[in-house]
Amino acid sequence: MTQMIKDMSESLSDDLYEKTRAQLNTFIDETNALLAAGDVLHEDRTALARERLTEFLKRAEAASAAPAVVPPVTRAMASARSYVRANPWVAVGAAAGIGVLLSLLFNRRS
């Protein structure tokens, strides 16, 4: 079960990264096309805009090359996993206690 959750969270993280990267690439391509079209119309302003945008895109690319931000759910799962590995009997006791409480609640409703 934990392996399945781990696989799903990694898959979702990878999918999110790929979609974000694809959108950023699309944005970069469209921006370059707009700048190329703007060169013809306003050469003086376009050069300044191109420089500023190039600097911005370089910073964005450097930031995207950095390690991806880990979602809070993934961090919580990782910390829970490490706690359970460090304290297996506490985790078993907690799971048993939760199971007893849930069974009492469900039996009370019936």
N, C-alpha and C positions, 0 to 999 in steps of 0.2 A: 504494500500500500504506500509506504513512504517513498519507495523508488518511483512509483507511478506519479506521485505528487511532485517529486523532484524533476522527473522528466517533463511533466506538464509545465512547471514553472520555468524550466530552462527553454522549452519550446516557445512559450509565450514571450519570454525575454528576447529570444533570438528573432521572433517574428516582429516584435515592436522595434528592435534595432534595425532590421532590414527595411521595414516600412518607413521609418524615420530617415534612414540613409537615402532611400529612393526618392522621398519627397525633397530632401535637401539637394540631391543631384538635379532633380527637375527644376527646382528654384534657381540653381546656379546656371543651368542651361538657358532658361528663359531670361534671366537677368543679362547674361552675355549677349543674347540675341537683341534685347532691348538696347543695350549699350552700343552694339554695332549699328543698329538703326539710328540711334541718337547721334552717332559720330557724323553722319551726313548732315544733320540739321543744325546742331550747335556744337561745333568743334571745341570751343573754348570751355564751356561748362561741362561737356561730356568728359574731357580729360580729367578734370578735378573729381567728377563723380566716379569715374572709372578707378582712380587711385584710391579713393575712400572705400569704394565697394570691394576692391581687391584686397585691401587691408582687412576689412570686415570678414570676407570669405576665408582668408588665410587663418584668422583667429578662430572662426567657426570650424574649419577643417581640423585645426590643431585640437580644439576642444572635443570634437567628435572622435578623434583618434585616441583620446584619453580613455581610460577604463570607463565602461558604462556605469551609470548610476544604478545601484541595486534597489529595486522596488521594496517598499516596507514589508510587504507580505513575504517576500523571499528572505529578507533579513530576519523576520520573526520566525520563519520556518527553520532557518539555519541555526538560530540561537536555541530554539526548542530542541532541535535535533542534537546539538552539542550538550545541552543540559541533560537530556535523556541518556545519552551515552556516558556522561559523567556520573549520573545518579540513577541507575536503572531501577533499583528497588523503590525509590521514591516515586518514580514514574508509574511503576506497576501498582503501587498503593493508591496513587491519585486516580489512575484509570479504574481501578476496582471501586473506589469510593464514588466516582461519577456514575459508574454502571449501577451501583446500588441505589443511588439517588434517582436516577432515571427510571429504574424499574419500579421504585416506590411511587413515583409520580404517574407513570402509565397505569399501574395497577389500581391506583386511587381513582382514576377517571373511569375505569371499566365498571 
